[in-house]
Amino acid sequence: MKKSENLPLRLLIGVAAGVILGLLIPQESALPFAGTVVNLIGTAKYILGQIINFCVPLIIIGFIAPSIAKLGGNATRLLGVAIIIAYASSVLAALMSMGAGYAIIPHLNIPAAAEEGASLPVPFELAVPQIMPVMSALVFSVLIGLAAVWTRAKITTAVLEEFQRIVLDIVQRVIIPILPFFIAATFYQLGWNGSITKQLPVFLIAILIVMAGHYIWMAILYGAAGAYSARSPIEVVRHYGPAYLTAVGTMSSAATLAVALQCAHKSPVLRKDMADFGIPLFANIHLCGSVLTEVFFCMIVSQVLYNSLPNPDTMILFCVLLAVFAIGAPGVPGGTVMASMGLIVGAGSILGFDETGRGLMLAIFALQDSFGTACNVTGDGALTLILTGYADKHNISQGEATPL
């Protein structure tokens, strides 16, 4: 993994290069070569995004299925524990955000959202469809892994382990090298369409509050994980810099999965088998940062559009159900808010927002989506530490499996 040792620097260079180029060649640029540059970057961003998205199901299958198979008879129990702690993290983060909303929002004067910026043109599209949807890959991995345990399938387990090594090589040789370029193109779009200079100030106060909430929740998670596992949480979080930066750039837990796995493997206090099992799983079911953000922004939108906050009973129900939707939401940009839109918009929904509310929610959620995703990804390390502590406390040895 030597290629990833300078990954944080390359990611920062990609961010800086993208923003600077976007400000130098904006959407209204009169430079003669501006159109060519925009078309090239838009096409590159699209194709790189297609490659990354294509590899996501492979990463999920390549890590979750063999990890479950190697856990043997403990797989079902650990999967249940993982789902429970992921849900608990999301719903408690939502409730904390709700409390902050009632305490802070009435004292804020926040204007309506600015017009959403345009996307980069893509004159040449090279579609690379995924072999299956992300959730299908997740369910497939769980079922195949469990079935291999139940049937004591030696050959299938060996094939899954070999497939894991193949996918890891794809990650190291393909995904990691192209990430800085994809992130540079993403930030170029933000500078090109004026989002950085026009949209960001609109809800700057709200975004700062939400970001503070992210750090508070991550501190709570890592503190609880360290207390439960009796291992140092600092030895986990200090390795998560590259994953955090990648999440900020990609706005996708799924796209950040490869880097997050590398970060987890560097931690001396996380068991490798728990990291291989937990990190890919939590990337798709643990979206605490996105849930925390959505709750706070829903309350702000309600205040802006309808001049009132939802009543506490409504918000509690919304938080409980939103955490359920988060487990099934895809770990892609805007996945949480899109999956839960049925709870927000419409006469029969919990919050009852109209179409204006939908547009406002999507716009302001997109402004901070990268930081919410970074909270999701970094929080996965804390939950994996809890899994490590659970495995130690229940005498689940590394790589333990039933005799095959």
Secondary structure, 3 states (H helix, E strand, C coil): CHHHCCHHHHHHHHHHHHHHHHHHCCCCCCCCCHHHHHHHHHHHHHHHHHHHHHHHHHHHHHHHHHHHHHHHHHHHHHHHHHHHHHHHHHHHHHHHHHHHHHHHHHHCCCCCCCCCCCCCCCCCCCCCCCCCCHHHHHHHHHHHHHHHHHCCCHHHHHHHHHHHHHHHHHHHHHHHHHHHHHHHHHHHHHHHCCHHHHHHHHHHHHHHHHHHHHHHHHHHHHHHHHHHHCCCCHHHHCCCHHHHHHHHHHCCCCCCHHHHHHHHHHCCCCCHHHHHHHHHHHHHHCCHHHHHHHHHHHHHHHHHHHCCCCCHHHHHHHHHHHHHHHHHCCCCCCHHHHHCHHHHECCCCCCCECHHHHHHHHHHHHHHHHHHHHHHHHHHHHHHHHHHHHHHHCCCCCCCCCCC
